Amino acid sequence: MTSRLDAITQRMSKLMLKRWSMLAEVCSEDGCSVPLMRDPVTNATKCVWHDARELFPDECFDEEEDVEQPKHYDDSELVKEDEKLDTPKTAIAEDELNELRRRKREQSDVASERIGKRLLQGWAMIDRSCPNESCYNVPLVQDREKVQECVVCNQKYMDEDAYVAKYGAPEQETKPEPQQPTKPVEKKQDVEATMPPAPVLNPVVTATSSAVSSQLSPAISQAVNVLNTKIAELSVRLAAATDLDDIQRISKAIGVCAKTITKCNKAKTAEYMQMKFFEQSLDMKKDSGEEDMKKLDTLDDLRSIHRPVSGHSVTLAKGVYPSLNALQAIRINKLLGQLACCKAPKDRSIGFKFVSKD
């Protein structure tokens, strides 16, 4: 004995195979709510439930009796049980049974109407029912992408084959993970070959700064060490990254760290040149006159330094010191030229600039 919903869906499927059209209108007789079907030849509209004898003369039409018979059968069983049960308990059981019938009938009408709308939208009805316990044998409908859905509880399902065809086989990321600790160096080398020039920055500057790192500010050296450590950590993360956005973000962070290391090395070099300038100034002060070199004690007294095209003398804004010999002048000018290459700010304690002589 088939249910009303199964009989309706089977008949509608048969008519659609015969090129019948499903209409958006539903049968209004006795609150049927079944979508009407239109004959492609006569354009007549029929209901697969009320016009079943006309549309399907070869079938055995017990459906209407089968639908009603369970009620009488259940009632007879209840009557037999009434002899053994008390009247209050029997009344409660009958009320619950009637309520269950009413819910099934309402759900069947709602499911029929929604299934009809989905079929008009190109969905297909399949021979599977919703596994939800609150849905009473509601057939599932399937869209063009093989996504199955229940029209009552709106729960969606998908077969494994359809899932693999749409999304591909799930990647097994758990297997490569144990191998990562054994091959971190190879991946890091591959990444370092393509990432910005972070580890090797200005070899001459780093060599100079490393030679005098013990004499310079420890904060700069500590910052460079921390940045180098961060670049190594980011390189490992970049080697394991697969998402394009993550790769771009990590590469940008590595570039920022590299630029910061370059600036720190330049600052260390500038500080080193300042120290050398002080030391050589003090050495020249011992070899030259006390009067001419006493103003070199503080670099704040230096305002402008001029090296002429010919000759070796240093011209200061506050006076000329002819007692400086040629070697001392050359050494001062050489140091000042190195400081200028470091691009030291003009507002430092060393306020110097090269002045061309016309």
Secondary structure as GFF3:
##gff-version 3
##sequence-region A 1 358
A	DSSP	alpha_helix	4	17	.	.	.	ID=ss1
A	DSSP	beta_strand	21	26	.	.	.	ID=ss2
A	DSSP	three_ten_helix	29	31	.	.	.	ID=ss3
A	DSSP	beta_strand	35	38	.	.	.	ID=ss4
A	DSSP	beta_strand	45	46	.	.	.	ID=ss5
A	DSSP	alpha_helix	52	55	.	.	.	ID=ss6
A	DSSP	alpha_helix	63	82	.	.	.	ID=ss7
A	DSSP	alpha_helix	87	120	.	.	.	ID=ss8
A	DSSP	beta_strand	124	129	.	.	.	ID=ss9
A	DSSP	beta_strand	139	142	.	.	.	ID=ss10
A	DSSP	beta_strand	148	149	.	.	.	ID=ss11
A	DSSP	beta_strand	156	157	.	.	.	ID=ss12
A	DSSP	alpha_helix	160	167	.	.	.	ID=ss13
A	DSSP	three_ten_helix	177	182	.	.	.	ID=ss14
A	DSSP	alpha_helix	184	194	.	.	.	ID=ss15
A	DSSP	alpha_helix	203	211	.	.	.	ID=ss16
A	DSSP	alpha_helix	218	240	.	.	.	ID=ss17
A	DSSP	alpha_helix	244	287	.	.	.	ID=ss18
A	DSSP	alpha_helix	290	293	.	.	.	ID=ss19
A	DSSP	three_ten_helix	294	296	.	.	.	ID=ss20
A	DSSP	three_ten_helix	299	301	.	.	.	ID=ss21
A	DSSP	beta_strand	305	306	.	.	.	ID=ss22
A	DSSP	beta_strand	315	316	.	.	.	ID=ss23
A	DSSP	beta_strand	319	320	.	.	.	ID=ss24
A	DSSP	alpha_helix	326	341	.	.	.	ID=ss25
###
